[in-house]
């Protein structure tokens, strides 16, 4: 990250341990690994942070030997203790705000929660309560999905990596979102209806 010309900051908010089973905490650690890999392979890696990282998920993460040398800023402090409030943009599917472009001055936050949709709307509620800016990926503007729009931690991260490299949201969605979600280009489905 220190050699990257990219100063964009992406943070995973890992303050949800008490809402996840141990199995889901382990899944979250796997997803962190996939985020790290995506960042390492990016032409210009993001400045990658993990915040609120001090519970059972951190213990699981620390006990994986190959995680010890990962180039990630690991912070026990909460999101609002790590970054200026006005720079935080929490990414949540329920937001009415659409993310258009990425700005160097902002930190884009992905909720580190593996919940199988049992905590629907939680990240949006948290963002509103804490006074964070929030936005959703522009999925509706570019593609139609046959399933819900909630994505895994690593899918959101990888979409941001692809978008940052290409400047093209549609291309980023088609590169990352699994085919099982039944994704189609917006104009294809609108033209046939």
N, C-alpha and C positions, 0 to 999 in steps of 0.2 A: 504493500500500500504506500510505503514511503516513496517509492520510485514512480508511482502513478501520477499523471498530470490531472487526473480526476479528483476533484475535491468534494464531490457529492457524498453526503453521509447517509447511510442506511443503518437503522438500528432495529434489533429484535428486542421487544419488550418481554422479558421472561419472568414477569411478576405474577404468573398465574399458576404456580405449582400446586396450590391447595385445591385447584379446580380440576386437576388431572390425576388419573390413576398412575401408578408406577409404570405401567405398560405405555401409557400415552406420554409420560415424561421421557421414556426411552425413545419413543417415536420422535418427539421434539428434538432430542439430541441428534438423531439420524438426520432430521431435516436441517439442523444447523450445519452438519457436515456437508450436505448437498449445496447449501448456500455458500459455504466456504469454497467448495470446488468450483461452483459457477463464478465466484468472484476471482479466483485464481486464474481461471481460463479467459476472463474478460480482457479485451485489448487494453482497457484502462480501468483497473479495479476501483471499486468504490472504497471509501473510508468506512469500514465495517465495524459496527459496535454491537455488543450485546449488553443490555442494561437490566437492572433488577435481577442480576444473576447470582443469587446467593442461597438458593434452597436446594431441595433434592435433585432438581435437574442439573444444577451446577456440579453436585457431587457425582452424578452419573457421567457428566461430560469430562470431569477431571480424571475419572478412572479409566478413560479410554486413552491408552498410551500415545497414539498418533495425534491426539488433539493437543498435546502439550506444546507443539511447535507451530500451531496455527497462527497466522497473521491476522488476529482479530483483537480489537480493543474490548477486553472483558471488564465490565464494571458491575460492582455490587450495588452501587447507588441507583436510585430510582431514575426514571426517565426525566422527570422535572428537576432533579438534582444534578443531572449530567448536562442538560442542554437548556438554553434560554427558552422560556415558554413561547415567545413569539416565533421561534424558528421550528417548532415541532409541528409536523403534519402527520397525523395518525391515519394510516390507510385502513379503511373499513368499508365493506360492501354496502353498508346501510347509509353512508353519507350522501347528502344531496349535492355536494361539491364534486365536480369532475376534475381529476388531475389532468392538466394539459401538458405541461412541460416540467422538467426537473430544474430546480434552482440550487446553485452552490451554497447559498446562505441558509437553506433549510435542511432539516434532518427528517427523512421519511421513515416512519415507524411501522413495523409489521408486528402484530400481536403474536407472541410466541405461545400460542394455545392450540393444542390438539384436543378437540372436544367432540368431534363427530356431530357437530351442529347442536349439541345440548346446551350451549351457552349463546344462542343466537342473539346478535345485537350487543353483546357485552363490550366489545372494543369501542363501538360507537358511543354507547352510554358512558363509558369511562372517559372518552375524549371530551364529551360534552360537559360532564361533571367537573373535570379538571381544567377546563378552559383551553384545551389544545385545539389548534386548527385540525381539520380532518378533511379527507377526500377519498373518493373511490377511483379505482382504475377505470378508464373509459371503455369498459367492455361493451356496454349497451350501444355505444356510439359506433362501434366497428364490427361487432359480431353478435350473433344470436346463439344462446346456449339452450340446450334442451333440459339441462339440469340446473341446480342452484349455482349461484355465482361465487359462493364462498370457496376459496382456493387454499391449498396448503401453504405453510410458511415458505417453503422453498420455491413453490410455483410463483408466488408473488415476487420473491427476490429475483428469480430467473427472468421473469417478465421485465423487471426494471433493468436488469443487466442487458437484455436484448434490445430494449427500447433505447437505452443509453448508447449502445453501439450503432444502432440503425437509424434512430430518430423516427421509427415507424411503429405505431402501436399495433396495427393489424398484424404486421409481420411478427411482432413480439408475441402476440396471443397465439398465433398459429404455430410458432416455434415451441411453445411451452405447454399450453393447456392440453390435457390428454384428450384423445379422440373419443373416449367413452362419454365425454360431456356433450357430444353431438353438436359441435360448433360449426356454424356456417357463416359465410360473409354476409354482412347486412343486406347488400343490394340483391344477393341471390334469393334470400327469403322474402324480401319485400316485393321483388319483381314477380314472384310466383303467387303472391297472395291476392 
